[in-house]
Amino acid sequence: METNQNISDSLNENQSLLVIKEMINVSKNKFKRDGILFIVWGWILFFNYFFLNYLTSILVTTHQIMRIVHILRILLPVSAIGYSIYYIYSQRKKVQTYIGISLRYVWISLFICLSLTNMILFHGLQEFRPELQHPIFMVFIAFAVTITGGILRYKLIIIGGIVFAALAYTASYFELHEQLLIESIAWVIAFIIPGHILYANRDK
């Protein structure tokens, strides 16, 4: 009886492992298609930090150019948010997994934490300190990227998150305009490159 029970427990355990493996594979395949979100956010924030913030901080620009820059600084992130909402809504009737839903909560929690951290910093310091804000925000983003890669067992995403975190620590030693350059590089490494690779392999 005990031997039969052990065999039954072993079979149940193997079945559970197969179910978990299948869920991960389904989520991986879906995440390859979702790589488009990595591409969109990566390029928009790279453009935002490098062209609209870093270059404008070291180059002499006219008042007319800066007016356009200020509009784009708002318009581009809002466009990324709008596209993300549209994409998630259009995908909701397709394959849904617990892992996919969990990842969605990870990124929603990230945005909430970034907003709360911004308010806490302002309340505690009684002033806006972007040179402190940027590295801290980068750490939160690095955490979300690494968690995403860990859940899906994607080494490329995990490495991107680790590099993002390392660059966040590095950025803390520099002035604001140099931090913007470092952060723009981080978005290329952790979002743009993995996003293009994932999306290119979406049908494989």
Sequence and secondary structure as in RCSB ss.txt:
>XXXX:A:sequence
METNQNISDSLNENQSLLVIKEMINVSKNKFKRDGILFIVWGWILFFNYFFLNYLTSILVTTHQIMRIVHILRIL
LPVSAIGYSIYYIYSQRKKVQTYIGISLRYVWISLFICLSLTNMILFHGLQEFRPELQHPIFMVFIAFAVTITGG
ILRYKLIIIGGIVFAALAYTASYFELHEQLLIESIAWVIAFIIPGHILYANRDK
>XXXX:A:secstr
 HHHHHHHHHHHHHHHHHHHHHHHHHHHHHHHHTHHHHHHHHHHHHIIIIIIIIIHHHS   HHHHHHHHHHHHH
HHHHHHHHHHHHHHHHTTS   HHHHHHHHHHHHHHHHHHHHHHHHHHHHSS  HHHHHHHHHHHHHHHHHHHHH
HHT HHHHHHHHHHHHHHHHHTTS HHHHHHHHHHHHIIIIIHHHHHHHHTTT 
